């Protein structure tokens, strides 16, 4: 399906956001856990690494905006995806710090 969408001229962003709902429905997995799958699929059909990184980051931002309980899993999936793309740990941390908001602090009791 990823290749079919790419062949229509769809950007990595469009493909990533199009794939998420049916993958959640078919697998029953959380959106955060599917980030790795979508990232891998985008790379396999040869989207540019920067486009994949941007599309996956956009997915993570949407996930945490809609469901903060997935924050840790979504950021971990982003880290894993960036590592798979060949980024080093320090580059990954800098990228996340620059592009993903900090987790909310729990209310004080």
C-alpha positions as CSV (number, residue, x, y, z in Angstrom):
1,X,0.0,0.0,0.0
2,X,2.9,2.4,0.8
3,X,4.3,2.0,-2.7
4,X,0.9,2.5,-4.3
5,X,0.5,5.7,-2.4
6,X,4.0,6.9,-3.3
7,X,3.3,6.1,-7.0
8,X,0.4,8.5,-6.9
9,X,2.8,11.3,-6.0
10,X,1.9,11.4,-2.4
11,X,4.4,12.9,0.0
12,X,5.8,11.0,2.9
13,X,3.6,13.0,5.2
14,X,0.5,12.1,3.3
15,X,1.4,8.4,3.2
16,X,2.2,8.3,6.9
17,X,-1.1,9.9,8.0
18,X,-3.0,7.8,5.5
19,X,-1.5,4.6,6.7
20,X,-2.1,5.1,10.5
21,X,-5.9,4.7,10.8
22,X,-6.1,1.4,8.8
23,X,-3.1,0.0,10.6
24,X,-4.6,0.8,14.0
25,X,-7.8,-0.9,12.9
26,X,-6.2,-3.9,11.4
27,X,-3.6,-4.6,14.1
28,X,-5.3,-3.3,17.2
29,X,-2.0,-1.7,18.2
30,X,-1.5,1.8,19.6
31,X,-0.5,4.6,17.2
32,X,2.8,5.0,19.0
33,X,3.7,1.3,18.5
34,X,3.0,1.6,14.7
35,X,5.4,4.5,14.2
36,X,8.3,2.1,13.6
37,X,6.3,0.2,11.0
38,X,5.3,3.3,9.1
39,X,8.9,4.6,9.3
40,X,10.2,1.3,7.9
41,X,7.6,1.3,5.1
42,X,8.5,4.8,4.1
43,X,12.2,4.0,4.0
44,X,11.6,0.8,2.0
45,X,9.8,2.7,-0.8
46,X,12.8,5.1,-0.9
47,X,11.4,8.3,0.4
48,X,14.3,10.7,1.3
49,X,15.5,10.3,4.9
50,X,14.7,13.9,5.8
51,X,11.1,13.4,4.5
52,X,10.7,10.2,6.5
53,X,12.1,11.9,9.6
54,X,9.7,14.9,9.2
55,X,6.7,12.7,8.5
56,X,7.4,10.5,11.6
57,X,7.9,13.6,13.7
58,X,4.6,14.9,12.6
59,X,2.9,11.7,13.5
60,X,4.4,11.8,17.0
61,X,3.3,15.4,17.5
62,X,-0.3,14.4,16.5
63,X,-0.3,11.4,18.8
64,X,0.9,13.3,21.8
65,X,-1.5,16.2,21.0
66,X,-4.4,13.7,21.0
67,X,-3.3,11.3,23.8
68,X,-0.6,12.4,26.2
69,X,-0.7,8.9,27.7
70,X,1.2,7.7,24.6
71,X,4.0,10.3,25.1
72,X,6.7,8.0,26.3
73,X,6.0,5.2,23.8
74,X,5.7,7.7,20.9
75,X,9.0,9.4,21.7
76,X,10.7,6.0,22.1
77,X,9.3,4.9,18.7
78,X,10.7,8.1,17.2
79,X,14.1,7.4,18.8
80,X,14.1,3.9,17.4
81,X,13.1,5.1,14.0
82,X,15.8,7.7,13.9
83,X,18.4,5.1,15.1
84,X,17.3,2.8,12.2
85,X,17.9,5.7,9.9
86,X,21.5,5.9,11.1
87,X,21.4,8.8,13.5
88,X,23.6,8.7,16.5
89,X,22.3,8.9,20.1
90,X,23.5,12.5,20.6
91,X,21.9,13.6,17.2
92,X,18.6,11.9,18.2
93,X,18.5,13.6,21.6
94,X,19.2,17.0,20.0
95,X,16.5,16.4,17.4
96,X,13.9,15.4,19.9
97,X,14.8,18.3,22.2
98,X,14.4,20.7,19.2
99,X,11.2,19.2,17.8
100,X,9.2,17.5,20.5
101,X,7.7,19.3,23.5
102,X,8.8,18.2,27.0
103,X,6.3,15.9,28.7
104,X,3.9,17.5,31.0
105,X,4.9,17.5,34.7
106,X,2.4,15.6,36.9
107,X,0.4,17.8,39.2
108,X,1.8,18.2,42.7
109,X,-0.2,16.5,45.4
